[in-house]
């Protein structure tokens, strides 16, 4: 019986697995690129982020929706 295993132990084992490590790194990099693009669009004013009790919402600005 293994006692004291944490989530970090499973993450380290996943990175040590030869095929899965590269896939996880590629997923992290693509997630980071998507996050940077969303933040750039918010900064330029093309989309808005709305925070509410239900969660997080991304909304197109009215001018961008009219142009599309």
C-alpha positions, -999 to +999 in steps of 0.1 A: +000+000+000+013+034-010+008+062+015+015+099+010+012+101-028+003+135-040-008+150-072+028+162-078+040+126-078+017+117-106+027+148-126+064+139-122+057+104-133+037+116-164+067+138-174+091+109-170+070+087-193+087+091-227+056+096-249+033+114-226+058+141-215+061+156-249+023+156-253+019+174-220+045+200-228+028+207-261-006+210-244+009+234-218+025+255-245-007+257-266-027+266-235-003+294-228-005+307-264-043+307-262-042+326-229-018+352-243-040+357-274-071+362-252-053+387-230-041+406-261-076+408-274-089+420-241-062+446-239-069+459-274-106+461-266-119+436-291-134+414-264-146+419-229-144+396-199-174+396-176-171+382-141-202+370-123-214+345-097-219+319-125-183+321-137-163+339-164-177+351-197-160+363-229-180+387-249-173+403-283-173+440-284-204+454-302-183+470-331-165+437-337-197+418-338-211+443-363-181+439-385-182+402-385 
